[in-house]
Amino acid sequence: METFLSDFSNANFQWVLMGSLLLGFASGVIGSFVLLKKQSLISDAMAHAALPGVCIMFILFEVKAIPVLLIGAAITSLLATQAIQLIIKKTRIKTDAAIGITLSVFFGFGIVLLTYIQQNFSGNQAGLDSFIFGQAASLVRSDVQIITIGAFVLVFITALFFKEFKLTIFDPQFARGIGLPVTFLNGLLLFLVVAIVVIGIQMVGVILIAALLIIPPLAARYWTEKLGVMAILAGVFGAFSGVIGTVFSTSIANLPTGPLIVLSASVIFFISLLFGTKNGLARRRLRQV
């Protein structure tokens, strides 16, 4: 207990805790719209596509400046999104296959570049591999500030366009009929997903950040059928997962924060799956009795 209290009073731990809380909340809120729009796998492809962008920017500038690396991650994530759309429109390949192809190609390219960097650059490349699984413990105050500010901005934009997103998801034809810019709103939602991937890969990693966009909304779906409530509940689940994962990784030595955050979210999902008031397994079983 004394060790935990000592860690909790540490300023860096407090920043990481705040960053993981806000990242989890923002991921849950944005993921709710992505889930209902049936684009959860696209977010996974975006996350994996961020790795080559990080590596390319390091090769070009030979610096580990986080803003520079994140710009590269954003560019390749957007390119992956466009590649998926192009494959779907120009070929007979279905959406899931197009996502699988794009995800594999971009992530494989990223691993090749990462290996090249490790073999041909000196010690200044140390830490780049943390972008794969995340390494919250290595975050400094400026990194967490980027996550914190980014999460606030993304949640604000989502709240600002809540009604418009809701209409374009459930009735896009009606949305077009009343003059809403549906194409712009779809692009804005994809931008929000790219942004949450970019600001979150340092903490959770490119492999696991998509889980924060998918698992909390899925858990929230078992408790409500109202989008507004679902978004808030998913945000709360994501924030709680971030806090629990951070606390456990700090209390128990040598455990990574990112995977623990995702495992915490998974526990919440299984509880929701069993006991959720909307289609939870226990409730459905009671109805059958």
Secondary structure, 3 states (H helix, E strand, C coil): CHHHHHHHCCHHHHHHHHHHHHHHHHHHHHHHHHHHCCCHHHHHHHHHHHHHHHHHHHHHHCCCCHHHHHHHHHHHHHHHHHHHHHHHHHCCCCHHHHHHHHHHHHHHHHHHHHHHHHHHCCHHHCCCCHHHHCCHHHCCHHHHHHHHHHHHHHHHHHHHCHHHHHHHHHCHHHHHHCCCCHHHHHHHHHHHHHHHHHHHHHHHCCCCHHHHHHHHHHHHHCCCCCHHHHHHHHHHHHHHHHHHHHHHHHHCCCCCHHHHHHHHHHHHHHHHHHHCCCCCHHHHHHHHC
